[in-house]
Amino acid sequence: MVFAALLAPTVVRAEEGGSGHYLPGSIASFIDAVPPTESFIVRLNGIDYIGAANITQKLPYAGLAVLGPKANVGGGGLTLLWRPPVDLGPHWSYAMSTTIPLISSNVSAGLNVSLPNGLSRTIDRSSSTFDIGDIVLMPIMLNYLINPDFHLDLRLAFYAPTGNYQNGSLSNTGKNFWTTEPTLGFVYFGQKNGREASVYFGSDFNTENQATHYSSGTQFHVDGTLAQHFPLLGGLTGLGVSAYDYQQVTADSGSGATLGAFEARTIGVGPVFSYIGKIFGQSTVWEVKWLHEVETENRLHGDILWLKVVDKF
């Protein structure tokens, strides 16, 4: 009984794990757009995130209430996208995709426990996991070509709970719940002036984590990119800035979130570099992006580094 009292976690309210399925910068520029013509695309996604929360702030991790968590999460994802020869009428095109991630997660935090004498103390815990993450299924990807420079992007994604998850573990690679994410994007890419202005609006609707009876609230996010593209190195090189604004718009719920609403928010901005050209005769697009979180609330605070490589067949 004394051992159980030492390890009993305090139930708290927050976006579970200090983050959701949404990854800032994952859909934010021309490289993420739906292809207008029949094609098969393979994309490699590399991401590295280093972040921490306020040392006095409690966040929920897989049923645990932890203090000042620090996380270093990296990984790679393989995206397979097919734009079939489907005719939806003038200006429309349809595609579908899936992304399979492999994640390395390293998390450390303090756990506040109650002692039998009525006092409490904080013990340090850490955990590391390398495993598959939650697979992203995108059965609906629609592109409407308004003119050669401007198009509308509509898509619907589902995050499946396929990642490794253990209740009580800090470094799970999966969330253990489903997320539905509709996205609306507007992409301008000047064929003559080389200017890009992209903006994507999305919202995440989450099911309950059955292991913790915790349901993270609905999230709304905006990602955008401004860039100038110009001929260089035998191709087209782009330099610009990318930014995002993420806001949790409804409260967390479920019996595991007994303290009520605890809505999260984060804003980030950083430079982006891209290259369009041919390598060994193969059409290839590269993008490197660094996003610094300038403002966060009830989440981890840190930096995100993206690398995206696209081959078109």
N, C-alpha and C positions, 0 to 999 in steps of 0.2 A: 504493500500500500504506500509506503514511503517512496519507493522507486517510481511508482506511477505518479505520485504527487510532484516529484521532481521533474518529470518529463511531460506533464500535462500542458498542452499548448493553450494560449489564450486566443479565443475567437475574435477576429478583427474584421473590419470592413475596408475593402480596397479592391481595385481591379486585381484579380487573383494572379499572384506571381509578379506583380509590378509591371506587367505588359500583357498584350493580347496577341491575337493572330496577325493583326495588321503590322507590317514592317514598313516604317517610313522610307520612302524612296524606291520601294519595290515596283510601283507604277507611277512614273513621274515625268517621262520625256518621250521623244519620238521613238526611241529604241523599244518602248513597251507597246507601241501602237499595233493595231490589227492590220495585217498585210492586205492590200487591196486586190491582189491577184493570187491565183492558185499557186501554192507553195507549201513546202514542208520546212519548218524552222527548228533548229536545235539551239538552245541557249544554255550557257553555263553561268550560274549565278554564284558569286562568292561574297560573303558578308562577314564582317568582324565587328562586334559591339563590345565596348568596355563602358560600364556604368556602375553607379552606386547611388544609394538613397541616403537621406539625412540620417545620421547615426542615432537620433532619438525617435525616428519615425518607424512605426510598425507596419509591415506589409505581410499579406498572407501568402505562404508558399506551401501548397499541397497539404493543407490542414494545419500548418504551423504558423504561429505569429512570430515573425523574426524582426530584429532591430538592425538598421543600417546595412542591408544586404549589399554585397559587391558581386558583380557578375562580369565574366569574360566569356562571351558566346560567339563562336565562329562556326562556319560551315560552308557547304556548297550545295547547290540545288541544280538538278537537271530538268529543264523545261522542254517539252516536246509539243510543238504547235503545228496543227494541220489546217490549212486553208483549202477545203475541198472544192471541186468544180461545181459548186451549187449556185444557181442563178436566182437571186432574190429580186431581180429587177434593176433598173438603172440606178447607178451610184451606190448600191448596197453590196456588201460582201460579208461572208460568215466564216468563222474559224472556231476551233476548239483546242484546248490545251490541258496539260497536266504537269505539275511540278513535284518532283520527288526530292526532298531535302535530306542531307546527312549532317548532323549537328554535333559539335563538341561544346559542352556546357560546363563551366566551372563557377560555382557560386559559394560564397562564404557569408556568414551572418551571425548575429548574436541572438540567442534564444532566452527570453526572460521566463524564468520558472519560479514557482512558489515553493517555499520551504515549509516543513511541518511546523516550525515555530512562528509562522505567520509572516516572516520576512521573505524577500525575493532576491534572486541573483541572476546575472546574465552569464550564460555559458557560450563559448564560441563553437560554431559548427561549420563544416565545409563539405562539399560534395562535388564529384566530377562524373560526367557521363558522356559517352560517345556512342550515338545510335541514330537511327532513322528518326526524322521529325514528322510532323503532321503534313500529309500529302494535300496539295491544292488541286482541286478539280474545277476546271472552267469550261463547262459544256456550251456556254453561250458567249460568243464574242462577235459583236456586230460593228461594222464600219460603214459610215455613210459619208461619201465623198461630196462635199458641198461645192468645192472647186479644186483645181490641182494643188493649191496651197493650203487648203483648210478642210479638215474632216472631223466628223463626230464619232466618238467611240463609246459603245455600250457593251457592258459585260456583266456576267454573273458568276461568282466564284463560291465554292464550298470548301472549307477546311475540314478534313476528316481526321478524327482522333486516332491516327495510326502510330504516333510517336511513343517512345518509351515513357511510361508514367508509373510512379510508385507513390502512394500516399505517404507523406512524411519525408520525402526526398527533396532537397533544395534544387537539384540540377536536372530535373526532368526535361527531356527533349520534346515532349508532347504536352498538350494542354488538357487532354481528357474531356474535351467537349467539342461539339460542332459549331462552326461559324458560317453564316451566310452573308456574302458581301456583294451587293450590287454597286457598280461603279459607272459614272458618267464622265467622259473626257472630251475636251476640246483641244485639238492640236493644230497649230499653224506652223508650217515650215515653208518659207519662201523659196521657190525654185530658182529665182533670179537673185534675190538679195541675201540668201543664206541665213535669214533670221528665223529663230524658233521661239514660239511662245506656247507652252503646253500647260494645261491644268486639268487635274482629275479630282472629282468629288466622289467619295465613297462612304459607305456606312456598314458597320459590322453588327450583326444580330447573333447573340450567343445562346447556346443551350446551357443547361445546368451541368456542372461537374458532379456526376453521381457519387464520386468517391468522397467529396467534401460537402456536398449539398450547397454549393456556392455557385451563384449565377452572376457573372460580370455584366454590368449594364451595357446598353447600346452605345456604340462609339461612332462619331462622325469625323472624317478627316479630309483634308485638302492637300494635294501635292502639286507642285508646279515647277517649271523650269523656264528660264530665259537664257538664250544662248545665241552666239554668232558663229556661223559655220563658214569656212573659207578654204580654198584649195591649198593643200600642203602635203608633202610626202607622197605624192602620187595619188592622193585621195581627197577626202573632205574632212577637215578637222574642225571640231567645235569646242568653244570655250564659253563658259557661262556660270550661272548660279542656280542652285536648286533649293527649294524650301518646302516646309510642310507645317501644317497646323492640325493638331489632333485634340479632340475634345470628347470626353465621355458625357453623354447627354441624358442618360437615365441612371438611376441609382442601382447599386448592386442589390441582390436579393437572395432568398433562400435561407434555410436555417443556419447555414454556416456563416452568414453575414449579419449577425445579430445586432451590430452597432449602427445599422442604418446606412444611409447614402455616404459614399466616399468616392466622389467622381474625380477621375484623373484627367490631366491635360499635359501636353508637351508641344513645344515649338522648336523647330530646328532649321538651320540654314548652312550652306556651304558651297564650295566650288564643284563644278562638274567638267570633265574633259571627255570628248568622244572622238572617234575616228571611223570613217566609212571608206572602205577600199577593198582591194583584192590582195589576198595572200596566197601564193602558189596557185593563182587562177581562181580561187574560191572567194565569193562575195562574203565579206566579213564586216561586222560592226562591233566596235569596242566602246565601253563606257566605264569611266572611273569616277567615283563620287565620294566626297567626304561631307558628312552632315554633323554639325555640332548642335546639341540641344541647348538652346539659350535660356529656356524657361520650362520648368517641369513642376507638376503638382501631383502628389500621391502616386508617383512612379519613380523608376530609376532615372538617373540623370547622367548622360555620358555622350559618347561619340560613335558614329556609325560609318564604316568604310564599305563601299560597294564596288564590286567588279562584275561587269556583265559582258559576255562575249557571245555574239550571235552569228551562226552560219546558216545561210539560206540555200535550200536545194530545190 
